[in-house]
Structures are given as structure tokens and as C-alpha cells.
Amino acid sequence: MPDTNPPERGPFLEIHRDGLAVITFDDPTRGANVLTEGVLRELDRLVGELAARARAGDVRGVAVRSGKVGSFIVGADVEAIGRIEDPDQGAEAGRQGQRIYLALERLPVPTVAVINGTCMGGGTELALACRYRILTDHPKAGLALPEVQLGILPGWGGTTRLPRLIGLRSALDLLLTGKTVRGQRARKLGLVEEVVPQTVLDERPESVFRRILFDHPPDHTGARRSFLQRALEDTAPGRAVILREARKTVMEKTGGHYPAPLRILEVVRDSMGRSVEESMEIEAVALGELLASRVSKHLLHVFHLRERARKSTGLEAETGPTGVQPREVSELGVVGAGVMGGGIAQLAAEKGIQVRMKDIQHEAVASGLRHARSLFDRSVSRHRMREPEARQAMERISGGVDYGGFGQLDLVVEAVVERLDVKQTVLREVEDRVPDSCILATNTSTLSVDAMAEALSRPQNFCGMHFFNPVHKMPLVEVIRGEATSHVTLATVVALTLRLGKVPVVVRNGPGFVVNRILGPYLNEAGHLLAEGASIEAIDEAATAFGMPMGPLRLMDEVGIDIARKAGQILHEAFGDRMLPSAPLEALGATERLGVKGGGGFYRYDGRKALGPDPELYGSVDGAVPTTRREIPEADIRARLLLMMINEAARILDEGIVASAAELDLAMIMGTGFPPFRGGLLRFADEVHPRVLVERLREYQAEVGPRFAPAEPLVRLAREDLTFYASWPVPS
Ligand code: NAD
């Protein structure tokens, strides 16, 4: 019998008679192995023991593995990361992990990490400290260093070891993006020595470990690099070129708002040609700085918001347990095979759901199918899917102009034209043809879900499921809970949203729901600024300098100026004067200048590529856009755009449209690309503080107009010295 010493939470060590030692991570208290302080302490002790026993000759090789299927080690404890406020404390946390991994690396016997599933952050760094790495062909098996996404860097030796193992260029690609590398790609990169079938590992793990460690050690570690690669990576001028290019890409992608990727580049540069110990010290100091930074705290906050949404049942706002289970959706109907319907059908088919598409026109069905096909083709060409998988997925979609097959559907998404009467008729027709238990969801972006429910005889089975355009790219789905929507309907639609890989945010019915209602006054303010003489670029640059992915005018071109105008009119009808459409938007929305889809809007386009602001816009539409430009300070433009959003957000929370400030922030980040490094619209607002916001709003109210009147709930926060997050916490 092997000699065993299992502690309570793992990792634990087994030593076989022939000198094979196996460290197994398998924490029974968690679904995935996390490198908590306790786990690291135990690992430290085990490595010390292994060193002594290796010297004594009774350990000849060490395998490190996980006892969890599909999961190796997911990294350090994010809770602990969040508690670090001081750079020195952060650097020390780096040194502590580095010391343990260095001891592992220096064991006088060979070591192998056996990666059978998700391997991230500190897990990948542990693997890098082993002499060999093998990966199984389990679909979840892959390595990543996603620290950059949390605003930090791999500080347990990862930033030091990775470039030394796989070369500078490949290492930067992983360090700067946090992407996961799997299978043969990992082998080709030199990140792992072998890819073994999971079944072999399940059946005779020890024989695999013995082969690698004792009998046939892999003959090389690291990447096989071409002559050209080596010429570039192994010379100082070549490395300088690579680093310069990488920095340029980072600046283009992040606008310099994210310190972590820039710091990673500096660390890699400064540690070149130095010893591992020196390099790791540089790494630890940088880790400490980043851990204590505000941006990292904001990104961690967003990470928690996403994690919470990932586990959402849709029923968090209920008091007490509901005992409700979501229904299984294996057959989905999509009515309306246009831009949105086609996208929804494609996504569902990709996730293994049978889809029946229905439209009133044959041509629309054909075009919906073509759209789905082109998205699958793109996935294949980008190696996200294999051709047979794409073909199978495509075969899951059928379409027609009748309701054939609707008698067995579990859920139907309606995505026909945005007209209440049409939608009511269509929903009634669908309701008559589907089983009583079938759930109906509308993809409306502006209409009242409750008004639609009035047409139905089973309104409890109905809710909104608001996808954003383009469906395959935009991560958010607003799940709209109507007055009559039942718990099981809500839970099923939330579960489906998650299965489709999207982020659900549950909202109440109300014009524009959350995202479009906040975007409305923001876009409209851009129109007002244009009318006052600000230039297109001044307006958009103020927004992008703040971190928005594109400016409001460029966004309107994407959405379609006609569509933005229509949404603006609906909000105006609902909320009155404060949403009165600005003259330029009202006038332009009625012209042929539709935005990207019409070949021109605020910008000129070559296909989908923006060529720059269109100078012909000035003085057009009967002077609604003035000819003469007037300089409006960037700070004012930015403040006006943001204040409009925050003021509306206060009203939305007060009306109970969304339950918490955190969910509103998540919706804006996922639905509009509101910059994650700011932590969210209301987290930003709380940092500025409601008192200051109210003062600023009053100034603009006096200077610009009554639409800036501070919302009553915001005034209340200011008066009571409260924040958004404290006043609208997440329901527990
Ligand atoms: P679209 O015009 O591309 O498609 C609508 C489709 O519905 C057309 O193919 C039309 O033939 C079909 N249709 C019309 N009447 C029908 C009927 N009685 N039965 C079956 N099919 C019928 O429109 P779209 O952009 O896909 O929008 C669809 C819905 O999604 C709208 O409610 C819209 O507000 C919403 N939405 C659109 C976007 C967007 O950006 N396009 C974003 C979010 C939500």
C-alpha cells in the first residue's frame, strides 16, 4: 500500500514504493480547486517533505494532478486578492507564492503537472514551475493566465517563466489577453509536452506518470521556434520590436486605461537577461502595485457581478425560497426571421437546441438561414468550431411560413416588427398552437410587455427576453418580468439565457427597460451638444476618452439613426419634456442618412469602416446642425453625457425597474460596453458622490436647461449622504 497522509482539504500526497510521488488537489469543500492561503501552506509543507524524501532517495519523481473531473486548479482566491489594499502587502503575497513554486521547481527529481481541466492563474503558474506539463483531451482542459482581466499580472513566477518557456511573442499573446490555450495548440506552442487521451489517464494514471517521469521523459521542453522567431526573440533589437508592437496593440485596444497590460510589458522588458530570482522580484513589486490599484478593484467588482449573474436563478428578489425549478428547453420556436430572429436561432442551434423559425415571407426565412450559416462559417474559419459540428448545428434549424412543428415547442421567442398590434396578433396565434406549458418571450426593445400580455390567455407564461444587436456578440439579455409573469417562466428564461452563454439581468416592465432608457438621454444629449455647435469628433472623443468603446454619435450610426429616433420618441412620449428629442436627431432621423446601414450618418463609411466625421453634416437639415462650430470644453461634454445617464439611473432604481445598483451596472457594462475599469456607471457615480452630482446637475440646470434638474431620488441620496450601492444593495 502507498504511504498516504490526507489532510482535510487537500492537496494530499501519496508516495509509491518505486519512488513515484503524487500530489492531488481535490478540495471537498469547493467545486473547483482554489489556491487559498491554507492550500498554499499545505503545498509548501508537502514540497518541503518531498525535497527531504527525494534527497533520501525514496522519491524519484513527482506528479501534480487534480481529483476533479474537468478542473485542475482555477487560481488564487479572488476574495483574498480583493482584501489587499497596500502595495507592500501585495508584493509580499507574490513573494510567498513564488517561494513555494521555486522550491517545487528546484526539487532534485523530475516533476509533471497533469492538466485534466480548467487551469488558470496560479494553477498555470504551478504547472510552469514543473519540469513537464501534460494536458488531456478533456474539452475543458486548457491553460490560461487571466490575471490581466482582473487588472493584475501573474505574480507567482508566471510572468517570469512563460517567456523563457515559449518565447517572447507567444508569451505576450497569453499574458496580455488571458486567453485559454487547449490541446495540440498548447503543444505546438511548447506550453505542454504532450496531449493524452483523458480515458487513458482515467484508466491507468500511474503508468502515464511513470512513463513521463521515469521511462521516457519528453526530449524537450519549451517551444520549437523557427530560425526567424529566434532571430527576433533572442536579440535585443528584435525583442525591442516585439515589445513596441505589443505596446501599440495594447494602446489601441485599451486607450491606455488599463495599467496591467502596460505593466506586464514593462516587467517582461526589465526582467530580460536577469536571473529568475531578480525577475521574480520585479514581478512581485509590480503585482503589489497593481493589486492595490483602483482599476484592479473595479475589475474585481465587475468579475463578482458577472459571477453572480452566472449563478442567477432569476428569483433572487423573492423573499424566501420558491422551490421553483426552471423547465428544460430542448425545442425553441423563433417567430420573425429578421436580423434578431436569425441571430437568436443561430445561437440556440449552436448550443444544441432544436430551432423552428417562422416568418411571413419565404425570403425572410431563407435570409435568416443564410445569416445563421454565415455565422457558423465564421466560427469554423476562426477555429471556434469544427466543420462537422457547424453542419450538425445548422441542421438543428428548420424554417417555414407556417406554424408546423409548433405543437411540441418548449419556448418561443417572438422577434417580429416593433409594432404592438402586430406583436399582439402574432403572440395570440402562437399561443393557440403551442402546448399549454410553452413559454412565450418577446424580444421587444421598447414596447410594453404588460400591454402585449393583455392579448394572451396564459400571461403567466409570458415575459420579455431582450437581446442586443448583434446577438452573437452582445453579452446582455434583459429578462423582463411582466405583472403576470410566473416564477417558473422567469426561472426558465433566465436558465435559457445562461445556457445561450449570455448574461441575464432581470428587470421590470417600463419604457426602454434599463439599457435603452439610460442610453436615450445620453444619445439625446449628444444631439443637444451638436446643436450648440460642438463638433462630432469633440463629442465622441469626450466619451471615448472616458473609456466608452465608441462615442454616442458613432453609436447612433451603428444602431441606425432612424431607430434611435424612434426609440427617442417613445421615451419622450413616456417621460415628457426631459426627453424632448434634440433638433439634430429629430431632423436627421427623418432623412436618408441612416447611419452605417445607409452608407453614411454622422460619419462617412467605406462598407462598415468609419472614414471620419462627415463635414457635409454641418449646416444640413435646415440648420438643425449649425454651420459654425463652437468650442465646448471636453470636461463639460463628458459631464453632461454622464450626468444624463446617472440621473436617469436614479429614477430607474427608485421605480424598482431593476433591483440593485450592481445589476444596473452590469446591464450597462454588458449592454453598452460601459468601461469595466470604471467599475460601472453607479460605482463611478458613488465615487464622485451623489452630493457632488446634484451640485453639478443644478449648475447645468441653470446654465443649459431644465432637463438637468436632479432626479428626486438622487437629491434624497445627497441629502442623506448615501450612495447608490448602499441604498440599492443586491438582494441576498
Ligand atoms: P427585422 O425587420 O430584421 O425582422 C423582422 C421580421 O419579422 C421580418 O423578417 C418580417 O418578415 C417578420 N415578420 C413581420 N410580421 C410577421 C408576422 N406576423 N409573423 C412572422 N414574422 C413576421 O427586425 P429586427 O431588427 O430583427 O427586430 C425584431 C424585433 O427585435 C423588434 O421587436 C425589435 O425592436 C427587436 N430588437 C431589435 C434590435 C435591433 O437592433 N435590430 C435590437 C433589440 C431588439
Residues whose N, C-alpha, C, O or C-beta is under 5 A from the ligand:
A	BS01	NAD	V335 G336 A337 G338 V339 M340 G341 K358 D359 I360 Q361 A364 A415 V416 V417 E418 V426 N443 T444 S445 F467 F468 N469
